[in-house]
Amino acid sequence: GDALLAKGDSDAARTAYEEALSHLDVGAMGRNIVEIKMANAGTVAAAPAAPEMPAEVAPAPETPAETTSEGASS
């Protein structure tokens, strides 16, 4: 559940916590931690998404190459 919650998938995280609780006895150590995590999974705000990059970025205009004088001798 922790990894799913970190990825922003709170619904899947809650399901994972519920699955974990189904395998723990009522008096098991750590059960209360899983219960708290499950309760908080629906209230944790997801991290903001990274800004989208444009689908295609146009290349920067090339600078004209230095022109050589025709007929000039070297």
PyMOL commands that set and color helices and strands:
alter all, ss='L'
color gray80, all
select helices_A, chain A and resi 2-6+10-22+31-41
alter helices_A, ss='H'
color red, helices_A
deselect
rebuild
show_as cartoon
